[in-house]
Amino acid sequence: MDKIVGRNIKVYRLVKGLSQTELAESLGVTFQQVQKYEKGTNRVGSGRLYQISTVLDVPLMSFFDGGGAATSPRGVSPFDLLADPLSLKLIQAFAEISNPRTRRKVVALVEAMIPLV
């Protein structure tokens, strides 16, 4: 559960556009402490988790989402993909494309770039 909470802290931090340092400064901790929270190395206490939810402006319970998330054929959870800054940027850019035909072509292009296993 610590890893799920940490991963979700990272996802919401990235969505908010904050660095680990900026989040740490808002919490009054070091960026190393935020790294440990995000990796699940250090457990986040309830008071600190409430503080993080306030800074990131997300409901407290959202940090527990995705514990039983389905995985892709490659064994990757969608939540883990969101924790990758490049994946998040790709999703955000894709969301800006309003034309359905263009969206399908982008998906086809990305799929064509996946090496055959």
RANORMO-V262268 format. One record per run of one state. SS is the DSSP state (H for helix, E for strand, - for the rest). FROM is the first residue (numbers start at 0). TO is the last residue. If there is no record, write none. Layout:
{{SS/FROM/TO} {SS/FROM/TO}}
This chain:
{{-/0/0} {H/1/15} {-/16/18} {H/19/26} {-/27/29} {H/30/38} {-/39/44} {H/45/55} {-/56/58} {H/59/63} {-/64/69} {E/70/70} {-/71/75} {E/76/76} {H/77/81} {-/82/83} {H/84/94} {-/95/98} {H/99/111} {-/112/116}}
